[in-house]
Amino acid sequence: MDELVRFGVSISSHLLRQFDQLISGRGYVNRSEAIRDLIRKYLVEHEWERGDKETLGTLTLLYNHHVRELPDRLEHLQHEHYHRIISTMHVHVDEQNCLEVTVLRGKPAEIRELADSILGVKGVKHGQLVMTSKGTELD
C-alpha cells in the first residue's frame, strides 16, 4: 500500500454539512473514506471513457419468461458471446418474472454493445448495466 498523504480542501460550510449528512446516512465513519470512494468512482468512469483496457460490468435484467421465445433468444445471445460472459445468475422472482445478473468482461465498447443487444430483446421489462474496473489502479 502506498503511503498516505494528507491534503486540504476548501469547501463551503453548507456543502460540507450536506456531504457529512449524506455520508453519515450511508455508514461512512469519516470523510476520508467517502472521498476515496468518490475518487475511485471517478477513476472507473474515466477508465470506461478511455475505453482502452479490459473492464468489467454487471447487467441486470428483469423479464417475463412466458414471452414467446424470449428465454431462447437470451440464451442464444449469451452463447454467442460466451467469451465476454464470466457468470450468470438466474432467479425466479414469481410465476412469470425472472431476474438475471450477468457479469461481463471486455473493453467498454464491447460490453456496452453486448448489453445493448440483450436489453433490446423484445420482452425484457427492465435492465441496467453497471460498469466497474478490474481494480488494478484503484489502491
Secondary structure, DSSP 8 states (H G I E B T S, - for coil): ------------HHHHHHHHHHHHHTT-SSHHHHHHHHHHHHHHHHHHHH--S-EEEEEEEEEETTSTTHHHHHHHHHHHTGGGEEEEEEEE-SSSEEEEEEEEEE-HHHHHHHHHHHHTSTTEEEEEEEEE---TT--
